[in-house]
Amino acid sequence: MQTLQALYETPFKNSLFLDRKIIISHKKTILYGPRKSGKSHLIIDHLSHYEKGSYLYIDFSDDRIEPHLVAEHLPLFVQKNRIKLLVIEHFDFSFALPNVDEILIATSFTCKTLQGYDALTLYPLDFEEFISFDKKHSNIEHLFNLFTNHGTFPQIVQSVEQDDQRQMQMMLHLILNDTTTFLIYKRFCELQSTKVSLFQIYNYLKAFTKISKDKLYAITADLIDQKLLFFVEKYSQPSSAKKVYPIDFALKDALTFKKDFLKRFENMVFLELIKRGKNVFYEEGIDFYLPDESLAILCVGFATTEAIEIKLQKLLPTFWALHVKRIEVVTLSSESAKDIDGFSFSIAPFWEWSLQL
């Protein structure tokens, strides 16, 4: 009970908070998202709308808190203090929650669910949010250059430190908290935007670390569940090799000196899509296919309009087979819109394309 009393009396002030697109509006909510995506800041801002003494905030990542004692005393404590809002971060769902009008739970694991709760997912920043976080610059192309360098984690974006790569490394070690998991995730990041198989990853890792296939599969499943890693299937071919994308396009550069800007750019485009809840596949020659919208997306980086049109002409049979109606080409320079053989296609630089999604 002493622990709960101390937490109850703790004041909260979120001086660094900047608005995100996610709004907590349901009385019973589970807030999902990878660690360091900004869940705590969002929660503390939410608490600012409540009177002191009407809520109880518990963060089970705090080593001073003993979960079994909290579970034992929590029902009586919330009843005695007439708690209106109960907030629990890093909840492991190991005990039943008390009867409280409003409950907000935060977790990194999407496999954790409760009936009757609204589900929200908070990712690291998309490009539009990144722009809102930067108060010093106004030129959109300059902001894009900063975006490509800093990545999407709010902690990195807001930091005054200059060495983004070292900060990302330290942040990853904190998030992953295990040497084997770090090595696995590092390898996935090195293979950013390429087709991979777990067997390929296993053969690579076993050369310098002791690991079983079962452990690799289990860790990979956890990384996917925590939305630190995404696999994209080939359309209508789930058994084919999948393309892998880390949660932040800048992570590869923080973990290896091998650079490939086009792969990084493709990862950047993918994250804008996934953060808006798009159902994404790939197809040969097509970076992203969205069947729900009959939309094909190509990431070409720097390319002339003429080169893009030649590429589109070669892909016409694939577009017809997939019943594509629209084609969006995301670039770093070109811009135009026209029809080609009955298809509507547009060419737009990333900073315009992403803000129109």
Secondary structure, 3 states (H helix, E strand, C coil): CHHHHHHHCCCCCCCCCCCCCCCCCCCEEEEECCCCCCHHHHHHHHHCCCCCCCEEEEECCCCCCCHHHHHHHHHHHHHHCCCCEEEEECCCCCCCCCCCCEEEEEECCCCCCCCCCEEEECCCCCHHHHHHHCCCCCCHHHHHHHHHHHCCCHHHHHCCCCCHHHHHHHHHHHHHCCHHHHHHHHHHHHCCCCEECHHHHHHHHCCCCCCCHHHHHHHHHHHHHCCCEEEECECCECCCCEEEEECCCCHHHHHCCCCCHHHHHHHHHHHHHHCCCCCCEEECCEEEEEHHHCEEEEEEECCCHHHHHHHHHHHHHHHHHHCCCEEEEEECCCCEEEEECCEEEEEEEHHHHHHHC
